[in-house]
């Protein structure tokens, strides 16, 4: 009796362990199309001078970041 119970308990544990190994198909519902990057996120944490939805101010901010903030060569130059 104990042997049957322990065997069924082991079989149950193996069944649960193998159930976790399966992978569900990743076919979601509707496809979400992203908005243009200059449309903004609606967050209050934005760069001063940038207006959400204005493509030209977005491009100006990107140029400024590229020139001054993320360019290691220009940041490390001594005047």
DRENTORKOL-3810 file (N, C-alpha, C; in nm, 4 decimals):
REM DRENTORKOL-3810
@n.u->0.0811; n.v->-0.1184; n.w->0.0000; ca.u->0.0000; ca.v->0.0000; ca.w->0.0000; c.u->0.0861; c.v->0.1257; c.w->0.0000
@n.u->0.1904; n.v->0.1241; n.w->0.0838; ca.u->0.2792; ca.v->0.2397; ca.w->0.0886; c.u->0.3574; c.v->0.2531; c.w->-0.0414
@n.u->0.3889; n.v->0.1379; n.w->-0.1002; ca.u->0.4665; ca.v->0.1404; ca.w->-0.2241; c.u->0.3835; c.v->0.1997; c.w->-0.3377
@n.u->0.2562; n.v->0.1687; n.w->-0.3438; ca.u->0.1677; ca.v->0.2219; ca.w->-0.4473; c.u->0.1510; c.v->0.3731; c.w->-0.4283
@n.u->0.1362; n.v->0.4167; n.w->-0.3033; ca.u->0.1192; ca.v->0.5595; ca.w->-0.2741; c.u->0.2454; c.v->0.6371; c.w->-0.3091
@n.u->0.3613; n.v->0.5820; n.w->-0.2756; ca.u->0.4854; ca.v->0.6533; ca.w->-0.3063; c.u->0.5120; c.v->0.6548; c.w->-0.4564
@n.u->0.4774; n.v->0.5479; n.w->-0.5262; ca.u->0.4948; ca.v->0.5437; ca.w->-0.6713; c.u->0.4037; c.v->0.6451; c.w->-0.7388
@n.u->0.2796; n.v->0.6536; n.w->-0.6939; ca.u->0.1880; ca.v->0.7505; ca.w->-0.7541; c.u->0.2288; c.v->0.8932; c.w->-0.7192
@n.u->0.2847; n.v->0.9142; n.w->-0.6027; ca.u->0.3321; ca.v->1.0465; ca.w->-0.5636; c.u->0.4513; c.v->1.0882; c.w->-0.6497
@n.u->0.5412; n.v->0.9963; n.w->-0.6767; ca.u->0.6563; ca.v->1.0243; ca.w->-0.7642; c.u->0.6087; c.v->1.0520; c.w->-0.9062
@n.u->0.5131; n.v->0.9749; n.w->-0.9543; ca.u->0.4597; ca.v->0.9965; ca.w->-1.0888; c.u->0.3910; c.v->1.1330; c.w->-1.0987
@n.u->0.3187; n.v->1.1717; n.w->-0.9954; ca.u->0.2539; ca.v->1.3014; ca.w->-0.9925; c.u->0.3574; c.v->1.4139; c.w->-0.9939
@n.u->0.4649; n.v->1.3994; n.w->-0.9152; ca.u->0.5701; ca.v->1.5013; ca.w->-0.9114; c.u->0.6404; c.v->1.5128; c.w->-1.0463
@n.u->0.6656; n.v->1.3995; n.w->-1.1121; ca.u->0.7272; ca.v->1.4037; ca.w->-1.2449; c.u->0.6341; c.v->1.4673; c.w->-1.3477
@n.u->0.5067; n.v->1.4404; n.w->-1.3372; ca.u->0.4097; ca.v->1.5017; ca.w->-1.4287; c.u->0.4048; c.v->1.6526; c.w->-1.4125
@n.u->0.4085; n.v->1.6999; n.w->-1.2894; ca.u->0.4093; ca.v->1.8445; ca.w->-1.2638; c.u->0.5390; c.v->1.9072; c.w->-1.3141
@n.u->0.6511; n.v->1.8390; n.w->-1.2924; ca.u->0.7802; ca.v->1.8922; ca.w->-1.3376; c.u->0.7862; c.v->1.9005; c.w->-1.4899
@n.u->0.7330; n.v->1.7996; n.w->-1.5583; ca.u->0.7345; ca.v->1.8010; ca.w->-1.7044; c.u->0.6353; c.v->1.9008; c.w->-1.7613
@n.u->0.5305; n.v->1.9305; n.w->-1.6897; ca.u->0.4338; ca.v->2.0291; ca.w->-1.7380; c.u->0.4965; c.v->2.1683; c.w->-1.7447
@n.u->0.5928; n.v->2.1965; n.w->-1.6596; ca.u->0.6608; ca.v->2.3255; ca.w->-1.6609; c.u->0.7592; c.v->2.3398; c.w->-1.7746
@n.u->0.7912; n.v->2.2309; n.w->-1.8430; ca.u->0.8886; ca.v->2.2362; ca.w->-1.9515; c.u->0.8264; c.v->2.2733; c.w->-2.0856
@n.u->0.6963; n.v->2.2742; n.w->-2.0932; ca.u->0.6308; ca.v->2.3061; ca.w->-2.2200; c.u->0.6394; c.v->2.4545; c.w->-2.2507
@n.u->0.6300; n.v->2.4879; n.w->-2.3783; ca.u->0.6327; ca.v->2.6277; ca.w->-2.4194; c.u->0.5051; c.v->2.6578; c.w->-2.4959
@n.u->0.4390; n.v->2.7642; n.w->-2.4553; ca.u->0.3174; ca.v->2.8049; ca.w->-2.5231; c.u->0.3534; c.v->2.8793; c.w->-2.6514
@n.u->0.2735; n.v->2.8681; n.w->-2.7545; ca.u->0.2997; ca.v->2.9466; ca.w->-2.8763; c.u->0.2809; c.v->3.0947; c.w->-2.8468
@n.u->0.3661; n.v->3.1761; n.w->-2.9035; ca.u->0.3654; ca.v->3.3193; ca.w->-2.8743; c.u->0.2946; c.v->3.3982; c.w->-2.9843
@n.u->0.1789; n.v->3.3535; n.w->-3.0192; ca.u->0.0986; ca.v->3.4251; ca.w->-3.1172; c.u->-0.0020; c.v->3.5086; c.w->-3.0405
@n.u->0.0330; n.v->3.6331; n.w->-3.0204; ca.u->-0.0540; ca.v->3.7220; ca.w->-2.9446; c.u->-0.1724; c.v->3.7667; c.w->-3.0268
@n.u->-0.2462; n.v->3.8585; n.w->-2.9724; ca.u->-0.3645; ca.v->3.9086; ca.w->-3.0400; c.u->-0.3273; c.v->4.0093; c.w->-3.1474
@n.u->-0.3758; n.v->4.1286; n.w->-3.1330; ca.u->-0.3523; ca.v->4.2325; ca.w->-3.2327; c.u->-0.2090; c.v->4.2844; c.w->-3.2230
@n.u->-0.1563; n.v->4.3242; n.w->-3.3355; ca.u->-0.0214; ca.v->4.3788; ca.w->-3.3402; c.u->-0.0264; c.v->4.5246; c.w->-3.2975
@n.u->0.0629; n.v->4.5619; n.w->-3.2049; ca.u->0.0683; ca.v->4.6997; ca.w->-3.1581; c.u->0.1706; c.v->4.7753; c.w->-3.2407
@n.u->0.1267; n.v->4.8804; n.w->-3.3051; ca.u->0.2172; ca.v->4.9637; ca.w->-3.3832; c.u->0.2634; c.v->5.0790; c.w->-3.2963
@n.u->0.3931; n.v->5.1008; n.w->-3.2922; ca.u->0.4479; ca.v->5.2076; ca.w->-3.2104; c.u->0.4228; c.v->5.3429; c.w->-3.2743
@n.u->0.4162; n.v->5.4422; n.w->-3.1895; ca.u->0.4008; ca.v->5.5794; ca.w->-3.2372; c.u->0.5385; c.v->5.6328; c.w->-3.2758
@n.u->0.5394; n.v->5.7446; n.w->-3.3424; ca.u->0.6660; ca.v->5.8083; ca.w->-3.3787; c.u->0.7409; c.v->5.8472; c.w->-3.2514
@n.u->0.8736; n.v->5.8384; n.w->-3.2494; ca.u->0.9475; ca.v->5.8677; ca.w->-3.1269; c.u->0.9300; c.v->6.0105; c.w->-3.0786
@n.u->0.9076; n.v->6.1033; n.w->-3.1690; ca.u->0.8932; ca.v->6.2419; ca.w->-3.1274; c.u->0.7548; c.v->6.2724; c.w->-3.0719
@n.u->0.6645; n.v->6.1741; n.w->-3.0728; ca.u->0.5305; ca.v->6.1954; ca.w->-3.0190; c.u->0.5313; c.v->6.2063; c.w->-2.8671
@n.u->0.6349; n.v->6.1531; n.w->-2.8022; ca.u->0.6450; ca.v->6.1629; ca.w->-2.6576; c.u->0.5785; c.v->6.0467; c.w->-2.5868
@n.u->0.5978; n.v->6.0429; n.w->-2.4562; ca.u->0.5419; ca.v->5.9344; ca.w->-2.3762; c.u->0.4351; c.v->5.9824; c.w->-2.2799
@n.u->0.4185; n.v->6.1110; n.w->-2.2665; ca.u->0.3233; ca.v->6.1637; ca.w->-2.1704; c.u->0.3843; c.v->6.1795; c.w->-2.0322
@n.u->0.5138; n.v->6.1569; n.w->-2.0197; ca.u->0.5816; ca.v->6.1677; ca.w->-1.8908; c.u->0.6197; c.v->6.3132; c.w->-1.8629
@n.u->0.6253; n.v->6.3479; n.w->-1.7369; ca.u->0.6674; ca.v->6.4827; ca.w->-1.6986; c.u->0.8196; c.v->6.4975; c.w->-1.6981
@n.u->0.8916; n.v->6.3885; n.w->-1.7127; ca.u->1.0370; ca.v->6.3913; ca.w->-1.7069; c.u->1.0938; c.v->6.4041; c.w->-1.8480
@n.u->1.0883; n.v->6.5231; n.w->-1.9018; ca.u->1.1398; ca.v->6.5485; ca.w->-2.0353; c.u->1.2461; c.v->6.6570; c.w->-2.0291
@n.u->1.3231; n.v->6.6655; n.w->-2.1332; ca.u->1.4274; ca.v->6.7665; ca.w->-2.1442; c.u->1.3628; c.v->6.9041; c.w->-2.1612
@n.u->1.4080; n.v->7.0037; n.w->-2.0852; ca.u->1.3529; ca.v->7.1383; ca.w->-2.1054; c.u->1.3796; c.v->7.1865; c.w->-2.2480
@n.u->1.2817; n.v->7.2473; n.w->-2.3079; ca.u->1.2951; ca.v->7.2968; ca.w->-2.4440; c.u->1.2411; c.v->7.2015; c.w->-2.5487
@n.u->1.2081; n.v->7.0801; n.w->-2.5089; ca.u->1.1534; ca.v->6.9847; ca.w->-2.6047; c.u->1.0022; c.v->6.9815; c.w->-2.5908
@n.u->0.9346; n.v->6.9911; n.w->-2.7027; ca.u->0.7888; ca.v->6.9875; ca.w->-2.7040; c.u->0.7438; c.v->6.8549; c.w->-2.7650
@n.u->0.6592; n.v->6.7832; n.w->-2.6939; ca.u->0.6113; ca.v->6.6531; ca.w->-2.7437; c.u->0.5314; c.v->6.6724; c.w->-2.8712
@n.u->0.5610; n.v->6.5931; n.w->-2.9733; ca.u->0.4917; ca.v->6.5996; ca.w->-3.1004; c.u->0.5587; c.v->6.6882; c.w->-3.2032
@n.u->0.6610; n.v->6.7632; n.w->-3.1627; ca.u->0.7309; ca.v->6.8535; ca.w->-3.2553; c.u->0.8566; c.v->6.7834; c.w->-3.3063
@n.u->0.8548; n.v->6.7444; n.w->-3.4322; ca.u->0.9650; ca.v->6.6670; ca.w->-3.4892; c.u->1.0946; c.v->6.7474; c.w->-3.4965
@n.u->1.0869; n.v->6.8753; n.w->-3.5271; ca.u->1.2097; ca.v->6.9553; ca.w->-3.5394; c.u->1.2768; c.v->6.9744; c.w->-3.4039
@n.u->1.1979; n.v->6.9982; n.w->-3.2979; ca.u->1.2610; ca.v->7.0123; ca.w->-3.1663; c.u->1.3192; c.v->6.8787; c.w->-3.1201
@n.u->1.2566; n.v->6.7671; n.w->-3.1582; ca.u->1.3101; ca.v->6.6342; ca.w->-3.1267; c.u->1.4462; c.v->6.6152; c.w->-3.1928
@n.u->1.4559; n.v->6.6504; n.w->-3.3196; ca.u->1.5829; ca.v->6.6362; ca.w->-3.3915; c.u->1.6891; c.v->6.7285; c.w->-3.3347
@n.u->1.6523; n.v->6.8494; n.w->-3.2938; ca.u->1.7483; ca.v->6.9413; ca.w->-3.2325; c.u->1.8003; c.v->6.8858; c.w->-3.1004
@n.u->1.7118; n.v->6.8274; n.w->-3.0210; ca.u->1.7556; ca.v->6.7684; ca.w->-2.8943; c.u->1.8489; c.v->6.6510; c.w->-2.9182
@n.u->1.8197; n.v->6.5692; n.w->-3.0196; ca.u->1.9081; ca.v->6.4566; ca.w->-3.0506; c.u->2.0457; c.v->6.5056; c.w->-3.0945
@n.u->2.0492; n.v->6.6091; n.w->-3.1775; ca.u->2.1783; ca.v->6.6650; ca.w->-3.2207; c.u->2.2566; c.v->6.7200; c.w->-3.1026
@n.u->2.1878; n.v->6.7882; n.w->-3.0119; ca.u->2.2551; ca.v->6.8448; ca.w->-2.8953; c.u->2.3115; c.v->6.7343; c.w->-2.8055
@n.u->2.2351; n.v->6.6295; n.w->-2.7840; ca.u->2.2847; ca.v->6.5180; ca.w->-2.7022; c.u->2.4029; c.v->6.4504; c.w->-2.7677
@n.u->2.3953; n.v->6.4366; n.w->-2.8986; ca.u->2.5033; ca.v->6.3703; ca.w->-2.9702; c.u->2.6305; c.v->6.4540; c.w->-2.9672
@n.u->2.6172; n.v->6.5833; n.w->-2.9782; ca.u->2.7339; ca.v->6.6714; ca.w->-2.9840; c.u->2.7974; c.v->6.6915; c.w->-2.8479
@n.u->2.7157; n.v->6.7168; n.w->-2.7458; ca.u->2.7721; ca.v->6.7571; ca.w->-2.6172; c.u->2.7695; c.v->6.6475; c.w->-2.5114
@n.u->2.6636; n.v->6.5697; n.w->-2.5051; ca.u->2.6486; ca.v->6.4778; ca.w->-2.3935; c.u->2.7073; c.v->6.3407; c.w->-2.4138
@n.u->2.7056; n.v->6.2883; n.w->-2.5358; ca.u->2.7469; ca.v->6.1507; ca.w->-2.5557; c.u->2.8704; c.v->6.1381; c.w->-2.6427
@n.u->2.9357; n.v->6.2458; n.w->-2.6702; ca.u->3.0553; ca.v->6.2425; ca.w->-2.7523; c.u->3.1764; c.v->6.2486; c.w->-2.6603
@n.u->3.2391; n.v->6.1344; n.w->-2.6336; ca.u->3.3516; ca.v->6.1276; ca.w->-2.5404; c.u->3.4711; c.v->6.2095; c.w->-2.5893
@n.u->3.4878; n.v->6.2191; n.w->-2.7185; ca.u->3.6016; ca.v->6.2928; ca.w->-2.7715; c.u->3.5889; c.v->6.4410; c.w->-2.7381
@n.u->3.4724; n.v->6.4982; n.w->-2.7571; ca.u->3.4555; ca.v->6.6411; ca.w->-2.7279; c.u->3.4493; c.v->6.6673; c.w->-2.5781
@n.u->3.4043; n.v->6.5705; n.w->-2.4986; ca.u->3.3990; ca.v->6.5912; ca.w->-2.3541; c.u->3.5358; c.v->6.5856; c.w->-2.2903
@n.u->3.6284; n.v->6.5113; n.w->-2.3481; ca.u->3.7601; ca.v->6.4948; ca.w->-2.2876; c.u->3.8644; c.v->6.5916; c.w->-2.3400
@n.u->3.8283; n.v->6.6789; n.w->-2.4312; ca.u->3.9226; ca.v->6.7751; ca.w->-2.4849; c.u->3.9459; c.v->6.8862; c.w->-2.3833
@n.u->4.0695; n.v->6.9235; n.w->-2.3660; ca.u->4.1033; ca.v->7.0327; ca.w->-2.2750; c.u->4.1074; c.v->7.1621; c.w->-2.3556
@n.u->4.0464; n.v->7.2667; n.w->-2.3019; ca.u->4.0439; ca.v->7.3946; ca.w->-2.3749; c.u->4.1801; c.v->7.4593; c.w->-2.3844
END
